[in-house]
Amino acid sequence: MLSINPRCDAAGTQQSNQFGLANSHLLKMVSELNNTSTTHQRVNHTHETSQAATHLLALRAGIETDSMRIAFFTTLVLVFGLNSLLPALEQQPPNIVFILADDLGYGDIGCYGSAVNRTPHLDRLAAGGMRFTDFHSNGPMCSPTRAAFLTGLYQSRFGRRFESALSGSRRDPGLPLSAVTIAEVLQQAGYFTGMFGKWHLGYEAPWLPTNQGFAEFRGLVSGDGDHHTQIDRSGNQDWWNGESVAMQKGYTAELITQHSIDFIERHKDERFFLYVPHLAIHFPWQGPNDPPHRKRGISYHKDKWGVIPDRSNVLPHVTAMIESLDRSVGSIVATLDRLGLSKNTLVVFTSDNGGYLDYAGGFENISDMGQLRGEKGTIYEGGHRVPAIFSWPETIKPSVCHQTAMTFDLFPTLAALAGTNANAAMLDGSDLSETLFDGANLPERSLFWRMGSSKAVRKGSWKLCVQAKRPPELYNLATDVGERKNLADRRPEVLSNLKTALAEWELDVEH
């Protein structure tokens, strides 16, 4: 029989009390963690449980009584005897890699139906993760979606100019510094943050990535640049290191990839958030083997597309760009595999808006929107329904998700996975974690788009499109994803409800 150590002075009593409280707290955390019903809840409980266990181990070093030893080892048996608990105890907040394509059409990659563009790396990423069929960019243009992703809010809350591409010729002011970005939230949570690629939320200091939560930035600040010379549409040098122009030689997609890999290698032993907003496949339409086009000091506002010998068939140039984008994704994922980081890294891939079918000036056969109507710049599905892939090996099961989600949902999702205290009630986006981990249904909600006088609202399968000088258009996407049959006259009650929701939303975002 174990004897009790007679030493029980004031210090010993205090030590015993501390141990007892720590032991009880850990047992409570173990019970809560073991009884959670979803992977999302288990991940959220893991960090606190690990902290409790660490605290108990620290107190163990000073244990002096047999009763405390018995309690300690009893707790160990309870904790480590639960096989279902061990994976959750080992789970830590993941590294995060977010890869954003530019102007990629819904049907431009293999796993979304392309029979022309070879995208084995993206196809493999989709096969091993969750592929969304009903994911949407917040806007049908570049800047709106980027603002919504970074803030978790409708871009309209920052003013009408964020509903379209920020102008480089006017040097529009960028995203307000008062906006709280996901990079800032993750940085405060201990993540190393880096961005390599296209910004398009401000053209000069202070509206640059380094003032919005990114410790490192290499890339372009404008809406488009020559993929070989990095000259923007106004003829300016546009390749930055932090807050200064620092030109580099190379093809833009390859430079972005090199910097991304270097970032991962330097921070492999720490938690990191890597934002990779590619310029591809935005014009100038230049594959790696196409010639440079732009030179410093020359305006290209009337000649922004690149060297296109056959304007009726832009596709060969776009295909080369898409396949270079796919190689970039493959190189980044291969780096995570090589460094043993894949199982603790969430990789997300999507596009900032849909692609172009054609463009003024006779440019045709550019992107593929599948059976969707419309293209970039429109409020039809082709303007904002985009590919979206979420990959986290052994955590996100291979699957296809048909639920409706949007770019601004990434902010609350990433914040939750990082275990931060970001106030989800203040965000417009919704946390997708339970959907990603357990296939849970998202709560029903209305989603909105607005660009100038063109507006749309989606609730369930119903979508209302409102455009100047045109009658309202009502579509049931469950049976008409191509938006061909206007049901406004047949379903007046649905039309009225969506009109009311749109009017209420406009009042909300403008106050």
TADAMO-V439606 format. One record per residue. N is the residue number from 1. RES is the residue in three letters. PSI is psi as a letter, one per 20 degrees, with the letter a starting at -180 (none if undefined). OMEGA is omega in radians with two decimals (none if undefined). BURIAL is + if it has 9 or more other ideal C-beta (glycine too) atoms within 8 Angstrom, else -. Layout:
# TADAMO-V439606
N&RES&PSI&OMEGA&BURIAL  N&RES&PSI&OMEGA&BURIAL
This chain:
# TADAMO-V439606
1&MET&p&-3.13&-  2&LEU&p&3.09&-  3&SER&q&-3.13&-  4&ILE&p&3.09&-  5&ASN&p&-3.08&-  6&PRO&i&-3.08&-  7&ARG&o&-3.11&-  8&CYS&l&3.11&-  9&ASP&a&-3.07&-  10&ALA&g&-3.14&-  11&ALA&g&3.14&-  12&GLY&h&3.11&+  13&THR&g&3.12&+  14&GLN&g&3.12&-  15&GLN&g&3.14&+  16&SER&g&3.13&+  17&ASN&g&3.13&-  18&GLN&g&-3.14&+  19&PHE&g&-3.13&+  20&GLY&g&3.12&+  21&LEU&g&-3.14&-  22&ALA&g&3.14&+  23&ASN&g&3.14&+  24&SER&h&-3.12&-  25&HIS&g&3.14&+  26&LEU&g&3.12&+  27&LEU&h&3.10&+  28&LYS&g&3.14&-  29&MET&h&3.12&+  30&VAL&g&-3.14&+  31&SER&g&3.14&-  32&GLU&g&-3.11&+  33&LEU&g&-3.11&+  34&ASN&h&-3.10&+  35&ASN&j&3.12&-  36&THR&q&-3.02&+  37&SER&i&-3.08&-  38&THR&q&3.08&+  39&THR&h&3.13&+  40&HIS&g&3.13&+  41&GLN&h&3.14&+  42&ARG&g&3.12&+  43&VAL&g&-3.12&+  44&ASN&h&-3.13&+  45&HIS&i&-2.99&+  46&THR&g&-3.04&+  47&HIS&g&-3.12&+  48&GLU&h&3.11&-  49&THR&g&3.11&+  50&SER&h&3.11&+  51&GLN&g&3.13&-  52&ALA&g&3.13&+  53&ALA&h&3.11&+  54&THR&g&3.13&-  55&HIS&g&3.14&+  56&LEU&g&3.12&+  57&LEU&h&3.11&-  58&ALA&g&3.12&-  59&LEU&h&-3.12&+  60&ARG&h&-3.10&-  61&ALA&h&-3.10&-  62&GLY&j&-3.11&-  63&ILE&p&-3.09&+  64&GLU&i&-3.08&-  65&THR&q&3.13&+  66&ASP&h&-3.14&+  67&SER&h&3.12&-  68&MET&h&3.09&+  69&ARG&g&3.14&+  70&ILE&g&3.14&+  71&ALA&g&-3.11&+  72&PHE&g&-3.09&+  73&PHE&h&3.03&-  74&THR&g&3.11&-  75&THR&g&3.13&+  76&LEU&g&-3.14&-  77&VAL&g&-3.13&-  78&LEU&g&-3.09&+  79&VAL&g&-2.99&+  80&PHE&i&3.06&-  81&GLY&i&-3.13&-  82&LEU&n&-3.07&+  83&ASN&h&-3.12&-  84&SER&i&-3.09&-  85&LEU&h&-3.01&+  86&LEU&g&3.12&+  87&PRO&h&3.14&-  88&ALA&h&3.12&+  89&LEU&h&-3.13&+  90&GLU&i&-3.07&-  91&GLN&p&3.09&+  92&GLN&r&3.06&+  93&PRO&p&-3.00&+  94&PRO&q&2.81&+  95&ASN&q&-3.09&+  96&ILE&p&3.05&+  97&VAL&o&3.12&+  98&PHE&o&-3.11&+  99&ILE&p&-3.08&+  100&LEU&o&3.04&+  101&ALA&r&-3.12&+  102&ASP&o&3.09&+  103&ASP&k&-3.14&+  104&LEU&p&-3.14&+  105&GLY&q&-3.09&+  106&TYR&h&-3.09&+  107&GLY&k&-3.04&+  108&ASP&i&-3.13&+  109&ILE&q&-2.99&+  110&GLY&g&-3.06&+  111&CYS&i&3.03&+  112&TYR&j&2.95&+  113&GLY&i&-3.11&-  114&SER&p&3.05&+  115&ALA&j&-3.08&-  116&VAL&g&-3.06&-  117&ASN&p&-3.14&+  118&ARG&o&-3.09&-  119&THR&m&-3.06&+  120&PRO&h&-3.10&+  121&HIS&g&3.07&+  122&LEU&h&3.11&+  123&ASP&g&3.12&+  124&ARG&h&3.10&-  125&LEU&g&3.14&+  126&ALA&h&-3.11&+  127&ALA&h&-3.12&-  128&GLY&i&-3.10&-  129&GLY&b&3.12&+  130&MET&p&3.12&+  131&ARG&p&3.14&+  132&PHE&p&3.07&+  133&THR&i&-3.05&-  134&ASP&l&3.13&+  135&PHE&q&-3.02&+  136&HIS&q&2.96&+  137&SER&q&-3.12&+  138&ASN&h&3.11&+  139&GLY&r&3.06&+  140&PRO&j&3.10&+  141&MET&r&-2.97&+  142&CYS&f&-3.00&+  143&SER&g&-3.13&+  144&PRO&g&-3.11&+  145&THR&h&3.14&+  146&ARG&g&3.10&+  147&ALA&g&-3.13&+  148&ALA&g&3.09&+  149&PHE&g&-3.04&+  150&LEU&h&-3.03&+  151&THR&i&-3.07&+  152&GLY&j&-3.08&+  153&LEU&q&2.95&+  154&TYR&p&-3.12&+  155&GLN&h&-3.14&+  156&SER&h&3.12&+  157&ARG&i&-3.14&-  158&PHE&j&3.11&+  159&GLY&q&-3.08&-  160&ARG&h&-3.09&-  161&ARG&i&3.10&-  162&PHE&j&3.07&+  163&GLU&i&3.08&+  164&SER&a&-3.14&+  165&ALA&p&3.07&-  166&LEU&p&-3.05&+  167&SER&p&3.06&-  168&GLY&h&-3.13&+  169&SER&h&3.10&-  170&ARG&i&-3.05&-  171&ARG&l&-3.12&-  172&ASP&q&2.98&+  173&PRO&q&-3.04&-  174&GLY&a&3.14&+  175&LEU&p&-3.10&+  176&PRO&p&3.14&-  177&LEU&i&3.11&-  178&SER&i&3.11&-  179&ALA&p&3.08&+  180&VAL&p&-3.10&-  181&THR&q&3.09&+  182&ILE&h&3.09&+  183&ALA&g&3.12&+  184&GLU&g&3.13&+  185&VAL&g&-3.14&+  186&LEU&h&3.10&+  187&GLN&g&3.11&+  188&GLN&h&3.12&-  189&ALA&j&3.07&+  190&GLY&j&3.12&-  191&TYR&q&2.92&+  192&PHE&p&-3.01&+  193&THR&p&3.11&+  194&GLY&q&3.10&+  195&MET&p&-3.13&+  196&PHE&o&-3.12&+  197&GLY&b&-3.00&+  198&LYS&p&-3.13&+  199&TRP&f&3.10&+  200&HIS&k&3.04&+  201&LEU&k&-3.14&+  202&GLY&q&-3.00&+  203&TYR&i&-3.11&+  204&GLU&r&3.10&-  205&ALA&q&0.13&-  206&PRO&j&-3.01&-  207&TRP&l&-3.10&+  208&LEU&r&-3.07&+  209&PRO&h&-3.09&+  210&THR&i&3.04&+  211&ASN&j&-3.14&-  212&GLN&k&3.00&+  213&GLY&i&-3.13&+  214&PHE&o&3.14&+  215&ALA&h&-3.14&-  216&GLU&q&3.09&+  217&PHE&p&2.93&+  218&ARG&p&3.11&+  219&GLY&b&-3.11&+  220&LEU&q&-3.13&+  221&VAL&i&-3.07&+  222&SER&a&-3.14&+  223&GLY&h&3.08&+  224&ASP&q&3.10&+  225&GLY&q&3.04&+  226&ASP&p&-3.06&+  227&HIS&i&3.12&+  228&HIS&h&-3.06&+  229&THR&i&-3.12&+  230&GLN&k&3.05&+  231&ILE&p&-3.08&+  232&ASP&a&-3.04&+  233&ARG&h&3.14&+  234&SER&j&3.12&+  235&GLY&j&-3.14&+  236&ASN&q&2.96&-  237&GLN&p&-3.01&+  238&ASP&m&2.99&+  239&TRP&o&-2.91&+  240&TRP&q&2.92&+  241&ASN&o&-3.05&-  242&GLY&d&-3.09&-  243&GLU&j&-3.14&-  244&SER&q&3.05&-  245&VAL&p&-3.14&-  246&ALA&n&-3.02&-  247&MET&q&3.07&-  248&GLN&q&3.06&-  249&LYS&p&3.10&-  250&GLY&r&3.09&-  251&TYR&p&-2.96&+  252&THR&g&-3.12&+  253&ALA&h&-3.13&+  254&GLU&h&3.07&+  255&LEU&g&3.12&+  256&ILE&g&3.14&+  257&THR&g&3.14&+  258&GLN&g&-3.14&+  259&HIS&h&3.12&+  260&SER&g&3.12&+  261&ILE&g&3.12&+  262&ASP&g&3.12&-  263&PHE&g&3.14&+  264&ILE&g&-3.11&+  265&GLU&h&-3.13&+  266&ARG&h&-3.07&-  267&HIS&k&-3.08&+  268&LYS&h&-3.12&-  269&ASP&j&-3.13&-  270&GLU&r&3.04&-  271&ARG&p&-3.12&+  272&PHE&q&3.00&+  273&PHE&o&-3.11&+  274&LEU&o&3.11&+  275&TYR&p&-3.05&+  276&VAL&n&3.11&+  277&PRO&n&-3.11&+  278&HIS&q&2.99&+  279&LEU&h&3.13&+  280&ALA&p&0.31&+  281&ILE&k&3.14&+  282&HIS&q&3.06&+  283&PHE&q&0.10&-  284&PRO&p&-3.14&+  285&TRP&n&-3.07&+  286&GLN&o&2.96&+  287&GLY&r&-3.14&+  288&PRO&h&-3.09&-  289&ASN&j&3.06&-  290&ASP&q&-3.06&+  291&PRO&q&2.98&-  292&PRO&q&-3.09&-  293&HIS&g&-2.98&+  294&ARG&q&3.07&+  295&LYS&q&-3.10&-  296&ARG&p&3.04&+  297&GLY&i&-3.13&-  298&ILE&p&3.09&-  299&SER&p&3.13&-  300&TYR&k&-3.13&+  301&HIS&h&3.10&-  302&LYS&j&-3.13&-  303&ASP&l&-2.93&-  304&LYS&j&-2.89&+  305&TRP&i&-3.08&+  306&GLY&a&-3.13&+  307&VAL&o&-3.08&-  308&ILE&n&-3.10&+  309&PRO&h&-3.12&-  310&ASP&n&-3.08&-  311&ARG&h&3.13&+  312&SER&i&-3.12&-  313&ASN&n&3.13&-  314&VAL&i&-2.98&+  315&LEU&g&-3.12&+  316&PRO&h&3.11&-  317&HIS&g&-3.13&+  318&VAL&g&3.10&+  319&THR&g&3.11&+  320&ALA&h&3.12&+  321&MET&g&3.13&+  322&ILE&g&-3.12&+  323&GLU&h&3.04&+  324&SER&h&3.06&+  325&LEU&g&3.12&+  326&ASP&g&3.11&+  327&ARG&h&3.10&+  328&SER&g&3.10&+  329&VAL&g&3.13&+  330&GLY&g&-3.14&+  331&SER&h&3.13&+  332&ILE&g&3.12&+  333&VAL&h&3.11&+  334&ALA&h&3.10&-  335&THR&g&3.08&+  336&LEU&g&3.11&+  337&ASP&g&-3.09&+  338&ARG&h&-3.10&-  339&LEU&j&3.12&+  340&GLY&k&-3.07&-  341&LEU&i&-2.98&+  342&SER&g&-3.06&+  343&LYS&i&3.08&-  344&ASN&k&3.12&-  345&THR&p&3.01&+  346&LEU&p&3.08&+  347&VAL&p&3.12&+  348&VAL&p&3.09&+  349&PHE&p&3.02&+  350&THR&a&3.14&+  351&SER&q&-3.09&+  352&ASP&i&3.09&+  353&ASN&a&3.10&+  354&GLY&r&-3.12&+  355&GLY&r&3.06&+  356&TYR&p&2.96&+  357&LEU&g&3.07&+  358&ASP&r&-3.10&-  359&TYR&q&-3.14&+  360&ALA&q&-3.10&-  361&GLY&j&3.10&-  362&GLY&j&3.13&-  363&PHE&p&-3.07&+  364&GLU&r&3.10&+  365&ASN&m&-3.06&-  366&ILE&f&-3.13&+  367&SER&r&-3.12&+  368&ASP&o&3.09&+  369&MET&j&-3.13&+  370&GLY&c&-3.13&+  371&GLN&j&-3.09&-  372&LEU&q&3.07&+  373&ARG&q&3.03&+  374&GLY&a&-3.09&+  375&GLU&a&3.09&+  376&LYS&p&3.12&+  377&GLY&i&3.11&-  378&THR&r&3.14&+  379&ILE&j&3.02&+  380&TYR&r&-3.03&+  381&GLU&h&3.14&+  382&GLY&i&3.12&+  383&GLY&h&-3.03&+  384&HIS&i&3.01&+  385&ARG&p&-2.96&+  386&VAL&q&3.01&+  387&PRO&q&3.07&+  388&ALA&p&-3.10&+  389&ILE&p&3.07&+  390&PHE&p&-3.09&+  391&SER&p&3.04&+  392&TRP&n&-3.02&+  393&PRO&p&3.11&-  394&GLU&j&3.08&-  395&THR&g&3.03&+  396&ILE&p&-3.09&+  397&LYS&q&3.05&-  398&PRO&p&-3.06&-  399&SER&r&3.03&-  400&VAL&p&-3.08&-  401&CYS&p&-3.13&+  402&HIS&j&3.13&-  403&GLN&q&-3.07&+  404&THR&p&3.13&+  405&ALA&r&-2.99&+  406&MET&q&-3.04&+  407&THR&g&-3.07&+  408&PHE&i&3.04&+  409&ASP&i&-3.11&+  410&LEU&h&-3.12&+  411&PHE&g&-3.14&+  412&PRO&h&3.12&+  413&THR&g&-3.13&+  414&LEU&h&3.12&+  415&ALA&g&3.13&+  416&ALA&g&-3.14&+  417&LEU&h&3.13&+  418&ALA&i&3.13&+  419&GLY&k&-3.11&-  420&THR&r&3.13&+  421&ASN&k&3.12&-  422&ALA&p&-3.08&+  423&ASN&n&-3.09&-  424&ALA&h&-3.13&+  425&ALA&h&-3.12&-  426&MET&j&-3.09&-  427&LEU&q&3.04&+  428&ASP&h&-3.13&-  429&GLY&r&3.14&+  430&SER&q&3.12&+  431&ASP&p&-3.12&+  432&LEU&j&-2.98&+  433&SER&g&-3.08&+  434&GLU&h&3.06&+  435&THR&g&-3.13&+  436&LEU&g&-3.03&+  437&PHE&h&-2.99&+  438&ASP&j&-3.13&-  439&GLY&j&-3.11&-  440&ALA&q&3.10&-  441&ASN&p&3.06&-  442&LEU&q&3.06&+  443&PRO&q&3.12&-  444&GLU&p&-3.13&-  445&ARG&r&3.03&-  446&SER&q&3.12&+  447&LEU&q&-2.98&+  448&PHE&q&3.02&+  449&TRP&q&3.04&+  450&ARG&p&3.04&+  451&MET&o&-3.05&+  452&GLY&c&3.14&-  453&SER&i&3.12&-  454&SER&p&-3.06&+  455&LYS&q&3.08&+  456&ALA&q&3.04&+  457&VAL&q&-3.11&+  458&ARG&p&3.00&+  459&LYS&o&-3.03&+  460&GLY&c&3.13&-  461&SER&i&-3.07&-  462&TRP&p&3.13&+  463&LYS&p&3.09&+  464&LEU&p&3.05&+  465&CYS&p&3.14&+  466&VAL&p&-3.13&+  467&GLN&q&-3.10&+  468&ALA&p&3.05&-  469&LYS&k&3.09&-  470&ARG&q&3.07&-  471&PRO&q&3.12&-  472&PRO&q&-3.13&+  473&GLU&p&-3.13&+  474&LEU&p&-3.09&+  475&TYR&q&3.00&+  476&ASN&o&-3.03&+  477&LEU&i&3.12&+  478&ALA&h&-3.13&-  479&THR&i&-3.04&-  480&ASP&m&-3.10&+  481&VAL&i&3.12&-  482&GLY&j&3.07&-  483&GLU&l&-3.12&+  484&ARG&h&-3.04&-  485&LYS&o&3.13&-  486&ASN&o&-3.08&-  487&LEU&j&-3.07&+  488&ALA&h&-3.13&+  489&ASP&h&-3.07&-  490&ARG&h&-3.11&-  491&ARG&m&-3.08&+  492&PRO&h&-3.13&-  493&GLU&h&3.08&-  494&VAL&g&3.11&+  495&LEU&g&-3.12&+  496&SER&g&-3.12&-  497&ASN&g&-3.13&+  498&LEU&h&3.06&+  499&LYS&g&3.11&+  500&THR&g&3.13&-  501&ALA&g&3.14&+  502&LEU&g&3.13&+  503&ALA&g&3.13&-  504&GLU&h&3.12&-  505&TRP&g&-3.14&+  506&GLU&h&3.08&+  507&LEU&h&-3.11&-  508&ASP&g&-3.05&-  509&VAL&i&-3.12&+  510&GLU&j&3.11&-  511&HIS&none&none&-
